[in-house]
Structure formats: C-alpha cells, structure tokens
C-alpha cells in the first residue's frame, strides 16, 4: 500500500504534507548526494550521470498524482531540487 491509496480518505493537504515531510525531504538528500557524487567523479563523464538524474527527477514528478503535485508545498520541493 502506498500513500496515494489514502486519497479520498485523507485530505490533499494531509497527504501532501506527509509526502513533503517524510518522503520528499529524504528524496532531496538523495538528490543532493547524487549531484555531489557526479560533480566529484572526475573519471566519468558528467553528461551521462546528469541524464540519468534528470530521468529520475522526471519519474518522481510523474509518479505523484497531479492534484497533489500541484499543491504549493510539493511544487516548492521540486523547485528547490532544480536550484
């Protein structure tokens, strides 16, 4: 069972807050670690790793239902990821 199974039982506000606080906060840490690893690895071309990272980012965006993804607190997380 995943968090989105609770849609309809919990408000979008509660689901998006749980997603931001318990999932996407960890997601941002992984993203930051991944970027740092890509930037520090002088032996591998950066472009190959960036392409994989972009696909991962887009996959996460697509995974989150649009009504939840469009909430301000979720949009902010994805904006922070691009900064």
C-alpha positions as a printed NumPy array, in Angstrom:
array([[  0.   ,   0.   ,   0.   ],
       [  1.315,   3.452,  -0.799],
       [  0.491,   6.913,   0.438],
       [ -1.723,   7.689,  -2.549],
       [ -4.019,   4.801,  -1.632],
       [ -5.295,   7.113,   1.085],
       [ -6.614,   9.684,  -1.408],
       [-10.26 ,  10.268,  -0.663],
       [ -9.822,   9.243,   2.97 ],
       [ -7.285,  11.924,   3.85 ],
       [ -7.308,  15.467,   2.551],
       [ -4.88 ,  16.545,  -0.151],
       [ -3.339,  18.847,   2.43 ],
       [ -2.555,  15.969,   4.803],
       [ -1.221,  13.73 ,   2.024],
       [  0.961,  16.462,   0.556],
       [  2.327,  17.384,   3.996],
       [  3.153,  13.737,   4.719],
       [  4.758,  13.379,   1.295],
       [  6.839,  16.529,   1.781],
       [  7.898,  15.794,   5.35 ],
       [  8.512,  12.049,   5.186],
       [  9.333,  11.198,   1.579],
       [ 10.462,  14.211,  -0.402],
       [ 12.688,  15.529,   2.364],
       [ 14.693,  12.295,   2.074],
       [ 14.422,  12.474,  -1.727],
       [ 16.143,  15.884,  -1.661],
       [ 19.004,  14.464,   0.434],
       [ 19.497,  11.634,  -2.065],
       [ 19.392,  14.115,  -4.932],
       [ 21.994,  16.331,  -3.279],
       [ 24.259,  13.35 ,  -2.544],
       [ 23.906,  12.142,  -6.127],
       [ 24.801,  15.572,  -7.533],
       [ 27.811,  15.864,  -5.247],
       [ 28.968,  12.417,  -6.335],
       [ 28.567,  13.308, -10.022],
       [ 30.493,  16.549,  -9.593],
       [ 33.321,  14.926,  -7.654],
       [ 33.816,  11.983, -10.036],
       [ 36.494,  13.12 , -12.476],
       [ 36.741,   9.721, -14.21 ],
       [ 33.19 ,   9.541, -15.578],
       [ 31.564,  11.984, -17.998],
       [ 29.172,  14.293, -16.197],
       [ 26.634,  14.243, -19.041],
       [ 25.898,  10.52 , -18.642],
       [ 25.131,  10.848, -14.957],
       [ 23.103,  14.02 , -15.383],
       [ 20.852,  12.343, -17.953],
       [ 20.086,   9.526, -15.523],
       [ 19.439,  12.031, -12.746],
       [ 17.053,  14.029, -14.972],
       [ 15.098,  10.873, -15.774],
       [ 14.895,  10.044, -12.055],
       [ 13.618,  13.544, -11.271],
       [ 11.006,  13.387, -14.044],
       [  9.954,   9.903, -12.948],
       [  9.259,  11.124,  -9.437],
       [  7.269,  14.077, -10.745],
       [  5.2  ,  11.755, -12.926],
       [  4.646,   9.29 , -10.054],
       [  2.935,  11.868,  -7.846],
       [ -0.707,  12.426,  -8.816],
       [ -1.213,  15.804, -10.443],
       [ -3.661,  17.116,  -7.835],
       [ -1.053,  16.505,  -5.121],
       [  1.925,  17.597,  -7.254],
       [  0.285,  20.97 ,  -7.973],
       [ -0.028,  21.857,  -4.305],
       [  2.332,  24.676,  -3.334],
       [  4.326,  22.687,  -0.764],
       [  5.059,  19.944,  -3.324],
       [  5.831,  22.357,  -6.17 ],
       [  8.309,  24.087,  -3.842],
       [ 10.196,  20.834,  -3.254],
       [ 10.573,  20.22 ,  -6.994],
       [ 11.625,  23.853,  -7.498],
       [ 14.25 ,  23.518,  -4.749],
       [ 15.55 ,  20.409,  -6.484],
       [ 16.286,  22.47 ,  -9.586],
       [ 18.184,  25.193,  -7.733]])
